[in-house]
Amino acid sequence: MASFRYTALTSDGRETAGTIAASDRPGAIGAIEQLGLIPVNIDVGEAKAPRTPLFQRGASDPTAIKLRPATTLVFMRQLSNLLSAGVPLSRALQVLGRESSKPDAKAVWKGIQDRVVDGSALADAMARFPRTFSTVQVAMVRAGEAGGFLDVVLKQIADFMERERELRSRVGAALVYPCVLAFIAAGVVTFLLWWFIPRFSEIFAEFGESLPALTQLIQAASGLVRSYGLFVLVGGAAAVFFLQRYLKTDAGKRVRDRVLPALPGVGKVTTKFALVRFTRMLGTLIGAGVPLLSALKTAREAVGNQLLADTLTGAIAQVREGASVAHSLAQCPALFPESLIEMIAVAEESGRLDAELVRMADELESDLDRQLRVLVALAEPALLFAMAVVVGTIVIGMLLPVFDLWDAVQ
């Protein structure tokens, strides 16, 4: 029996560490999973310190480097192709490190190669670079190494990352035009309040007549912008900064995830996006050979919605007690409609749960794309109408004194 030091994730996503006795590395992984944990990194020997890699530690330590997802995707795809062609792992890593043109990527690939040459598993080597490889990717690579189909798993990871990137790109592209309209509207209103209104105010001051309430309100807003515009801008930037920091906390995520689903139109899109991520991740993990319980725990972290992830915790506990996946997920009606539960139940009974989950993710993604197009199509005229109302109100408010003066002259 050997002693293994491990780092793992608990069911609620917290990191924990400890030691466990097992005959070999797969046995240690199984023992850790029996504790209800998701293994992230395993080292042999309680007193054995990991060998210092060939690169020098310090400011150039690649474990602190964060590579772009596109760079990681290329690495996964190329490594899968080399392993499929029969190239040994250490040599494949050497080739990728030598061919990389980016210094940061070259340092990371070199660091992984050094650890693999030292005897570490690829998953353990990748786990040393948490800013580059996620726990989901490490778990899938670990399953592929244990099952002897590492090249297949690496291709699945690359495919998943590519689909995820395409989905995010479509969402971002759908939001570009509404954001541009909102920016133009804010610029037009600011210009009117900063330059246009003061010109009229000077003319009205010469008449000495009392102005309508709407005109006075617009003049007050113009004076506020001209006198305190810079402070408002700085205060708004500070508010956005602190709001972003707050939304990164657990409490902030729960507030955000409670507000977004309640918004008309946006709520359905947010929930559908979370469901697409969960079904595709779960299907990919199961297809990669990851045990069902570990796959559910890992896929829960990919939902991206803290409240929905919390509801999945109870479902995972039921699966641990022996319940079926369909019955357990039925306890989360906010995320899984009844029709989806029925399809999961049939797929589970027929033994093709992984393929069905991926197929469902494809269908849900197409439906999400349609919903996004409809939402954007409705947002464009709504923003244009809001801009017309605001600008029109300002223009009318400034013309009312002119009409009053014209009536008095007549």
C-alpha positions as CSV (number, residue, x, y, z in Angstrom):
1,M,0.0,0.0,0.0
2,A,1.3,3.4,-1.0
3,S,0.4,6.8,0.4
4,F,-1.1,9.4,-2.0
5,R,-1.4,13.1,-1.3
6,Y,-4.5,14.5,-3.1
7,T,-6.3,17.8,-3.8
8,A,-10.0,17.5,-4.6
9,L,-13.2,19.4,-4.8
10,T,-16.1,18.9,-2.4
11,S,-19.8,18.7,-3.5
12,D,-20.2,22.4,-2.9
13,G,-17.1,23.3,-5.0
14,R,-14.7,24.0,-2.1
15,E,-11.1,22.7,-2.4
16,T,-9.8,20.2,0.1
17,A,-6.6,18.2,0.5
18,G,-5.4,15.1,2.4
19,T,-3.7,11.8,2.1
20,I,-5.1,8.3,1.4
21,A,-3.6,4.8,1.2
22,A,-4.1,2.7,-1.9
23,S,-2.3,0.1,-3.9
24,D,-2.0,2.2,-7.1
25,R,-3.1,5.5,-8.6
26,P,-6.5,4.2,-10.0
27,G,-7.2,2.7,-6.6
28,A,-6.5,6.1,-5.0
29,I,-8.8,7.9,-7.4
30,G,-11.6,5.4,-6.7
31,A,-11.1,5.8,-2.9
32,I,-11.2,9.6,-3.2
33,E,-14.4,9.4,-5.3
34,Q,-16.0,7.1,-2.7
35,L,-15.5,10.0,-0.2
36,G,-17.8,12.1,-2.4
37,L,-14.9,14.2,-3.7
38,I,-13.8,15.1,-7.2
39,P,-10.0,14.4,-7.5
40,V,-8.0,17.3,-9.1
41,N,-4.4,16.4,-8.3
42,I,-2.7,13.3,-6.9
43,D,1.0,12.9,-5.8
44,V,2.6,9.6,-4.8
45,G,4.3,9.5,-1.3
46,E,3.3,11.6,1.7
47,A,6.8,12.9,2.3
48,K,7.9,13.1,-1.3
49,A,8.0,16.6,-2.6
50,P,7.3,17.1,-6.2
51,R,10.4,17.4,-8.3
52,T,11.3,20.9,-9.4
53,P,10.7,21.2,-13.1
54,L,13.4,22.2,-15.5
55,F,12.0,25.7,-15.9
56,Q,13.0,28.2,-13.2
57,R,10.4,29.3,-10.6
58,G,9.7,32.9,-9.8
59,A,8.1,35.5,-11.9
60,S,8.4,33.3,-15.0
61,D,6.6,30.3,-13.3
62,P,4.1,29.1,-15.9
63,T,1.7,27.9,-13.3
64,A,0.7,31.5,-12.9
65,I,0.1,31.9,-16.6
66,K,-3.4,32.1,-18.0
67,L,-3.7,31.1,-21.6
68,R,-6.6,32.0,-23.9
69,P,-9.2,29.3,-24.4
70,A,-8.4,29.3,-28.1
71,T,-4.8,28.4,-27.4
72,T,-5.9,25.6,-25.0
73,L,-8.3,24.3,-27.7
74,V,-5.5,24.1,-30.3
75,F,-3.4,22.3,-27.8
76,M,-6.1,19.7,-27.1
77,R,-6.8,19.2,-30.8
78,Q,-3.2,18.8,-31.8
79,L,-2.3,16.5,-28.9
80,S,-5.3,14.3,-29.8
81,N,-4.1,14.1,-33.4
82,L,-0.6,13.2,-32.4
83,L,-1.7,10.5,-29.9
84,S,-4.1,9.0,-32.5
85,A,-1.2,8.8,-34.9
86,G,0.7,6.7,-32.4
87,V,3.2,9.3,-31.1
88,P,4.2,8.7,-27.5
89,L,2.8,11.3,-25.0
90,S,6.1,12.8,-23.9
91,R,7.2,13.1,-27.5
92,A,3.9,14.7,-28.5
93,L,4.2,17.2,-25.8
94,Q,7.8,18.0,-26.9
95,V,6.6,18.6,-30.4
96,L,3.8,20.9,-29.3
97,G,6.2,22.9,-27.1
98,R,8.7,23.2,-29.9
99,E,6.2,24.3,-32.5
100,S,4.4,26.8,-30.3
101,S,5.2,30.4,-31.3
102,K,3.8,32.0,-28.1
103,P,6.3,32.2,-25.2
104,D,3.6,31.7,-22.6
105,A,2.2,28.7,-24.3
106,K,5.7,27.2,-24.9
107,A,6.4,27.6,-21.1
108,V,3.2,25.8,-20.1
109,W,3.6,22.9,-22.6
110,K,7.2,22.6,-21.4
111,G,6.1,22.5,-17.8
112,I,3.6,19.8,-18.5
113,Q,6.2,17.7,-20.4
114,D,8.7,18.0,-17.5
115,R,6.1,16.6,-15.1
116,V,5.0,13.8,-17.4
117,V,8.7,12.8,-17.9
118,D,9.1,12.8,-14.1
119,G,6.4,10.2,-13.9
120,S,3.2,12.2,-13.3
121,A,0.0,11.5,-15.1
122,L,-1.1,14.0,-17.8
123,A,-4.1,14.9,-15.6
124,D,-1.9,15.6,-12.6
125,A,0.5,17.7,-14.8
126,M,-2.4,19.7,-16.2
127,A,-3.8,20.2,-12.7
128,R,-0.7,22.1,-11.8
129,F,-1.8,24.9,-14.2
130,P,-5.3,25.8,-12.9
131,R,-5.3,29.1,-14.7
132,T,-5.0,27.3,-18.0
133,F,-6.9,24.0,-17.5
134,S,-10.3,23.8,-15.7
135,T,-11.2,21.1,-13.2
136,V,-13.6,19.8,-15.9
137,Q,-10.8,19.3,-18.4
138,V,-8.6,17.6,-15.8
139,A,-11.4,15.2,-14.7
140,M,-12.0,14.2,-18.4
141,V,-8.3,13.7,-19.1
142,R,-8.0,11.6,-15.9
143,A,-10.9,9.4,-17.1
144,G,-9.3,9.0,-20.5
145,E,-6.0,8.0,-19.0
146,A,-7.7,5.4,-16.7
147,G,-9.7,4.0,-19.6
148,G,-6.9,4.0,-22.2
149,F,-8.7,6.3,-24.7
150,L,-6.9,9.6,-24.0
151,D,-6.9,10.7,-27.6
152,V,-10.7,10.3,-27.8
153,V,-11.2,12.4,-24.6
154,L,-8.9,15.1,-25.8
155,K,-10.9,15.4,-29.0
156,Q,-14.1,15.5,-27.0
157,I,-12.7,18.3,-24.9
158,A,-11.7,20.2,-28.0
159,D,-15.1,19.7,-29.6
160,F,-16.8,20.9,-26.4
161,M,-14.7,24.0,-26.1
162,E,-15.3,24.8,-29.8
163,R,-19.1,24.5,-29.4
164,E,-19.0,26.5,-26.2
165,R,-17.0,29.3,-28.0
166,E,-19.4,29.3,-30.9
167,L,-22.4,29.6,-28.5
168,R,-20.8,32.5,-26.6
169,S,-19.9,34.2,-29.9
170,R,-23.5,34.0,-31.1
171,V,-24.8,35.4,-27.8
172,G,-22.2,38.2,-28.0
173,A,-23.0,38.9,-31.7
174,A,-26.7,39.1,-30.9
175,L,-26.0,41.8,-28.2
176,V,-23.8,44.0,-30.4
177,Y,-26.6,46.0,-32.2
178,P,-28.7,46.6,-29.1
179,C,-25.6,47.8,-27.2
180,V,-24.7,50.1,-30.1
181,L,-28.2,51.6,-30.1
182,A,-28.1,52.2,-26.3
183,F,-24.7,53.8,-26.7
184,I,-25.9,56.1,-29.5
185,A,-29.0,57.0,-27.4
186,A,-26.9,57.9,-24.4
187,G,-24.6,60.1,-26.6
188,V,-27.5,61.9,-28.2
189,V,-29.2,62.7,-24.8
190,T,-25.9,63.8,-23.3
191,F,-25.2,66.1,-26.3
192,L,-28.7,67.7,-26.0
193,L,-28.3,68.2,-22.3
194,W,-24.8,69.5,-22.5
195,W,-24.9,71.8,-25.6
196,F,-28.4,72.2,-27.0
197,I,-30.4,73.0,-23.9
198,P,-28.1,75.8,-22.5
199,R,-28.5,77.7,-25.8
200,F,-32.3,77.7,-25.4
201,S,-32.0,78.6,-21.8
202,E,-30.1,81.8,-22.6
203,I,-32.9,82.8,-25.0
204,F,-35.6,82.0,-22.4
205,A,-33.7,84.0,-19.7
206,E,-34.1,87.2,-21.9
207,F,-37.8,86.9,-22.0
208,G,-38.2,86.8,-18.3
209,E,-41.4,84.8,-18.5
210,S,-42.2,81.8,-16.3
211,L,-41.4,78.5,-18.1
212,P,-43.5,75.3,-18.2
213,A,-42.8,72.7,-15.6
214,L,-41.4,70.3,-18.2
215,T,-39.0,72.9,-19.5
216,Q,-37.8,73.7,-16.0
217,L,-37.2,70.0,-15.4
218,I,-35.1,69.6,-18.6
219,Q,-33.1,72.7,-17.7
220,A,-32.4,71.3,-14.2
221,A,-31.2,68.1,-15.8
222,S,-29.0,70.0,-18.2
223,G,-27.5,72.0,-15.3
224,L,-26.8,68.8,-13.4
225,V,-25.0,67.3,-16.3
226,R,-22.9,70.4,-17.0
227,S,-22.0,71.0,-13.3
228,Y,-21.6,67.5,-12.1
229,G,-21.2,65.4,-15.3
230,L,-17.6,64.5,-14.5
231,F,-18.5,63.4,-11.0
232,V,-21.5,61.4,-12.3
233,L,-19.2,59.7,-14.9
234,V,-16.6,58.8,-12.3
235,G,-19.2,57.7,-9.8
236,G,-20.8,55.5,-12.4
237,A,-17.5,53.9,-13.4
238,A,-16.8,53.3,-9.7
239,A,-20.3,51.8,-9.2
240,V,-19.7,49.4,-12.2
241,F,-16.3,48.4,-10.8
242,F,-17.6,47.5,-7.3
243,L,-20.7,45.9,-8.8
244,Q,-18.5,43.6,-10.9
245,R,-16.5,42.7,-7.8
246,Y,-19.6,42.0,-5.8
247,L,-21.1,39.8,-8.6
248,K,-17.9,37.6,-8.4
249,T,-18.7,36.7,-4.8
250,D,-21.1,33.8,-3.9
251,A,-23.7,36.3,-2.5
252,G,-23.5,38.4,-5.6
253,K,-23.8,35.4,-7.9
254,R,-27.0,34.4,-6.1
255,V,-28.5,37.8,-6.4
256,R,-27.6,38.0,-10.1
257,D,-29.0,34.5,-10.7
258,R,-32.2,35.4,-8.8
259,V,-32.8,38.6,-10.8
260,L,-31.9,37.5,-14.3
261,P,-34.4,34.6,-14.6
262,A,-37.2,36.9,-13.4
263,L,-36.7,39.3,-16.2
264,P,-39.2,39.0,-19.1
265,G,-37.5,37.4,-22.2
266,V,-34.1,37.4,-20.7
267,G,-35.1,34.8,-18.0
268,K,-35.9,32.1,-20.5
269,V,-32.7,32.7,-22.4
270,T,-30.6,32.5,-19.2
271,T,-32.2,29.3,-18.1
272,K,-31.9,27.7,-21.6
273,F,-28.2,28.7,-21.7
274,A,-27.6,27.0,-18.4
275,L,-29.5,23.9,-19.5
276,V,-27.5,23.7,-22.8
277,R,-24.2,23.8,-20.8
278,F,-25.3,21.2,-18.3
279,T,-26.6,18.6,-20.8
280,R,-23.7,19.0,-23.1
281,M,-21.1,18.8,-20.3
282,L,-22.9,15.8,-18.6
283,G,-23.2,13.9,-21.9
284,T,-19.5,14.6,-22.8
285,L,-18.3,13.5,-19.4
286,I,-20.3,10.3,-19.4
287,G,-19.2,9.5,-22.9
288,A,-15.6,10.1,-21.8
289,G,-15.9,7.4,-19.2
290,V,-16.2,9.6,-16.1
291,P,-18.3,7.9,-13.3
292,L,-21.9,9.1,-13.2
293,L,-21.7,10.7,-9.8
294,S,-18.5,12.6,-10.6
295,A,-19.9,13.6,-14.0
296,L,-23.0,15.1,-12.3
297,K,-20.9,17.0,-9.8
298,T,-18.6,18.4,-12.5
299,A,-21.4,19.3,-14.9
300,R,-23.2,21.1,-12.1
301,E,-20.2,23.5,-11.9
302,A,-20.6,24.2,-15.6
303,V,-24.2,25.4,-15.3
304,G,-23.0,29.0,-14.6
305,N,-26.1,29.8,-12.4
306,Q,-25.5,29.5,-8.7
307,L,-29.2,29.0,-7.8
308,L,-29.7,26.3,-10.4
309,A,-26.5,24.6,-9.3
310,D,-27.8,24.6,-5.7
311,T,-30.9,22.9,-6.8
312,L,-28.8,20.2,-8.5
313,T,-27.1,19.4,-5.2
314,G,-30.2,17.6,-4.0
315,A,-30.5,15.6,-7.2
316,I,-26.9,14.5,-6.9
317,A,-27.6,13.3,-3.4
318,Q,-30.5,11.2,-4.7
319,V,-28.3,9.6,-7.4
320,R,-25.7,8.8,-4.6
321,E,-28.5,6.9,-2.8
322,G,-29.4,4.9,-5.9
323,A,-32.1,6.9,-7.6
324,S,-32.1,7.2,-11.4
325,V,-30.8,10.3,-13.1
326,A,-34.2,11.2,-14.6
327,H,-36.0,10.9,-11.2
328,S,-33.3,13.0,-9.5
329,L,-33.3,15.7,-12.1
330,A,-37.1,15.9,-12.0
331,Q,-36.7,17.5,-8.6
332,C,-35.4,20.6,-10.5
333,P,-38.4,21.8,-12.5
334,A,-36.9,25.3,-12.8
335,L,-34.2,23.8,-15.1
336,F,-35.6,20.6,-16.5
337,P,-39.1,20.6,-18.1
338,E,-41.2,17.4,-18.0
339,S,-40.6,16.5,-21.7
340,L,-36.8,16.6,-21.1
341,I,-37.1,14.3,-18.1
342,E,-39.0,11.8,-20.1
343,M,-36.3,11.7,-22.8
344,I,-33.6,11.3,-20.2
345,A,-35.5,8.4,-18.6
346,V,-35.9,6.6,-21.9
347,A,-32.2,7.1,-22.8
348,E,-31.2,5.9,-19.3
349,E,-33.2,2.7,-19.7
350,S,-31.8,2.0,-23.2
351,G,-28.1,2.7,-22.1
352,R,-27.5,5.6,-24.4
353,L,-27.7,8.5,-21.9
354,D,-24.5,10.1,-23.1
355,A,-25.5,10.3,-26.8
356,E,-29.0,11.5,-25.9
357,L,-27.8,14.3,-23.7
358,V,-25.5,15.5,-26.4
359,R,-28.3,15.3,-28.9
360,M,-30.6,17.2,-26.5
361,A,-27.9,19.9,-26.1
362,D,-27.8,20.4,-29.9
363,E,-31.6,20.8,-30.0
364,L,-31.7,23.1,-27.1
365,E,-28.9,25.2,-28.6
366,S,-30.8,25.6,-31.8
367,D,-33.9,26.7,-29.8
368,L,-31.7,29.1,-27.8
369,D,-30.4,30.6,-31.1
370,R,-34.0,31.2,-32.2
371,Q,-35.0,32.8,-28.9
372,L,-32.0,35.1,-29.1
373,R,-32.9,36.2,-32.6
374,V,-36.5,36.9,-31.4
375,L,-35.3,38.8,-28.3
376,V,-32.9,40.9,-30.4
377,A,-35.6,41.6,-33.0
378,L,-37.8,42.9,-30.2
379,A,-35.1,44.8,-28.5
380,E,-34.2,46.9,-31.5
381,P,-37.5,48.6,-32.0
382,A,-37.9,49.0,-28.2
383,L,-34.6,50.8,-27.9
384,L,-35.4,53.0,-31.0
385,F,-38.8,53.8,-29.5
386,A,-37.3,54.7,-26.1
387,M,-34.7,56.9,-27.8
388,A,-37.4,58.7,-29.8
389,V,-39.5,59.2,-26.6
390,V,-36.6,60.7,-24.7
391,V,-35.3,63.0,-27.5
392,G,-38.9,63.9,-28.4
393,T,-39.7,64.9,-24.8
394,I,-36.6,67.1,-24.7
395,V,-37.4,68.8,-28.0
396,I,-41.0,69.4,-27.0
397,G,-40.1,70.6,-23.6
398,M,-37.8,73.3,-25.1
399,L,-40.4,74.3,-27.8
400,L,-43.2,74.8,-25.3
401,P,-42.0,78.3,-24.2
402,V,-41.7,79.3,-27.9
403,F,-45.4,78.3,-28.5
404,D,-46.5,80.1,-25.4
405,L,-44.6,83.2,-26.6
406,W,-46.1,83.0,-30.0
407,D,-49.6,82.7,-28.5
408,A,-48.9,85.8,-26.3
409,V,-47.7,87.8,-29.3
410,Q,-50.8,87.0,-31.3
